[in-house]
């Protein structure tokens, strides 16, 4: 009898834990992406940042340190509170660091914004001015849902 009660108690505990941790904990940003009409946005850094931030419901924009990379401007668009896309303006590519980042992105599709930081997946827009980067370890397909060929072609 004690074994049956212990088994039932263990089963109840497992089910209660699965109710707490199960379900849709990993919010999908893909469900909340609604790309606007690209023609409505200016084809500059602010227009690109605004397009991406307005394309994801609940996103917020944060300032980031971009000048240490030799960028002219930079911003981070936070998606669903934890995933993010960083956008850098390298219009003038004013130093060797900027030039090296642009080469890394062209050649490998990656760069490290900080020497001791994480390596980010990145794309260069067709104009060669803007780098859009993200942490690919978060398992979200930014290139399919946000950083589309149309975005790259228009900026």
C-alpha positions as CSV (number, residue, x, y, z in Angstrom):
1,X,0.0,0.0,0.0
2,X,2.9,2.4,0.9
3,X,4.4,1.8,-2.5
4,X,1.2,2.7,-4.3
5,X,0.8,5.9,-2.3
6,X,4.5,6.8,-3.0
7,X,4.0,6.1,-6.7
8,X,0.8,8.2,-6.8
9,X,2.6,11.1,-5.0
10,X,5.5,10.9,-7.4
11,X,3.2,10.9,-10.4
12,X,1.3,14.0,-9.0
13,X,4.6,15.8,-8.4
14,X,5.8,15.1,-11.9
15,X,2.5,16.2,-13.4
16,X,2.5,19.4,-11.3
17,X,6.1,20.2,-12.4
18,X,5.3,19.6,-16.0
19,X,2.3,22.0,-15.7
20,X,4.6,24.6,-14.3
21,X,7.4,24.2,-16.9
22,X,5.6,22.8,-19.9
23,X,3.7,24.6,-22.6
24,X,4.9,27.5,-24.7
25,X,7.6,28.9,-22.5
26,X,9.9,29.9,-25.4
27,X,7.9,32.7,-26.9
28,X,8.3,32.7,-30.6
29,X,9.2,36.1,-32.1
30,X,8.1,34.7,-35.4
31,X,4.4,34.9,-34.4
32,X,4.8,38.6,-33.7
33,X,6.7,39.7,-36.8
34,X,4.6,41.9,-39.1
35,X,6.8,43.5,-41.7
36,X,5.5,46.9,-42.9
37,X,5.7,48.3,-46.3
38,X,9.4,49.1,-46.9
39,X,8.4,52.0,-49.2
40,X,7.1,53.8,-46.2
41,X,10.5,54.1,-44.5
42,X,13.5,56.4,-45.2
43,X,16.4,54.5,-46.7
44,X,18.9,55.6,-44.0
45,X,20.0,54.3,-40.7
46,X,17.0,55.7,-38.8
47,X,14.6,54.3,-41.4
48,X,16.2,50.8,-41.1
49,X,16.1,50.9,-37.3
50,X,12.5,52.1,-37.3
51,X,11.5,49.5,-39.9
52,X,12.9,46.6,-37.8
53,X,11.6,47.9,-34.4
54,X,8.1,48.5,-35.8
55,X,8.1,45.0,-37.5
56,X,8.1,43.2,-34.1
57,X,5.3,43.7,-31.7
58,X,6.5,44.6,-28.2
59,X,10.0,45.5,-29.3
60,X,12.0,48.3,-27.7
61,X,15.0,50.3,-28.9
62,X,18.2,50.7,-26.8
63,X,21.3,52.8,-27.5
64,X,24.5,50.9,-27.7
65,X,28.2,51.7,-27.9
66,X,28.9,51.9,-31.6
67,X,31.8,54.4,-31.8
68,X,34.3,52.0,-30.4
69,X,33.7,49.9,-33.5
70,X,34.2,52.8,-35.8
71,X,30.5,53.0,-36.7
72,X,28.7,56.3,-37.3
73,X,25.6,55.1,-35.4
74,X,24.2,52.0,-33.7
75,X,21.1,50.7,-32.0
76,X,19.8,47.5,-30.5
77,X,16.2,46.4,-31.1
78,X,15.1,44.1,-28.3
79,X,12.5,41.6,-29.3
80,X,10.3,39.9,-26.7
81,X,12.5,41.2,-23.9
82,X,15.5,39.0,-24.5
83,X,16.3,38.4,-28.2
84,X,17.8,41.3,-30.0
85,X,19.1,42.6,-33.3
86,X,21.9,45.2,-33.5
87,X,22.1,47.6,-36.3
88,X,25.3,49.5,-37.1
89,X,25.9,52.4,-39.6
90,X,29.3,52.1,-41.2
91,X,28.7,54.7,-43.9
92,X,32.1,56.3,-43.4
93,X,34.0,53.2,-42.2
94,X,36.3,55.7,-40.4
95,X,39.0,53.4,-39.0
96,X,40.7,50.1,-39.3
97,X,38.3,48.5,-36.8
98,X,35.3,49.4,-38.9
99,X,37.0,48.2,-42.1
100,X,37.9,44.9,-40.4
101,X,34.3,44.4,-39.2
102,X,33.0,45.0,-42.7
103,X,35.4,42.5,-44.1
104,X,34.5,39.9,-41.5
105,X,30.8,40.3,-42.2
106,X,31.4,40.1,-45.9
107,X,33.7,37.1,-45.7
108,X,32.2,35.1,-42.8
109,X,28.8,36.6,-41.9
110,X,30.1,37.0,-38.4
111,X,31.9,39.5,-36.1
112,X,32.8,40.1,-32.5
113,X,31.7,43.5,-31.3
114,X,33.9,43.2,-28.2
115,X,37.2,41.3,-28.0
116,X,35.9,39.3,-25.0
117,X,32.3,39.2,-26.2
118,X,30.2,36.7,-28.1
119,X,30.6,36.2,-31.8
120,X,27.5,37.5,-33.6
121,X,26.0,36.4,-36.9
122,X,25.7,39.4,-39.2
123,X,24.7,40.5,-42.7
124,X,25.8,43.6,-44.7
125,X,23.0,45.4,-46.5
126,X,23.4,45.7,-50.3
127,X,24.5,49.4,-50.0
128,X,27.5,48.2,-47.9
129,X,26.7,50.8,-45.2
130,X,24.7,48.9,-42.6
131,X,25.5,45.8,-40.6
132,X,22.6,43.9,-38.9
133,X,23.8,41.5,-36.3
134,X,22.3,39.0,-33.8
135,X,23.2,36.3,-31.4
136,X,22.4,33.1,-33.4
137,X,22.6,30.9,-30.3
138,X,19.1,32.1,-29.3
139,X,17.7,29.7,-32.0
140,X,15.6,32.3,-33.8
141,X,15.9,32.6,-37.6
142,X,16.3,36.4,-37.9
143,X,17.5,36.1,-41.5
144,X,14.2,34.5,-42.5
145,X,11.8,36.6,-40.5
146,X,13.3,40.0,-40.0
147,X,16.5,40.4,-42.0
148,X,15.0,39.4,-45.3
149,X,16.5,39.8,-48.8
150,X,14.1,42.7,-49.3
151,X,15.5,44.5,-46.2
152,X,19.1,43.9,-47.4
153,X,18.3,45.2,-50.9
154,X,16.5,48.3,-49.7
155,X,19.1,49.5,-47.3
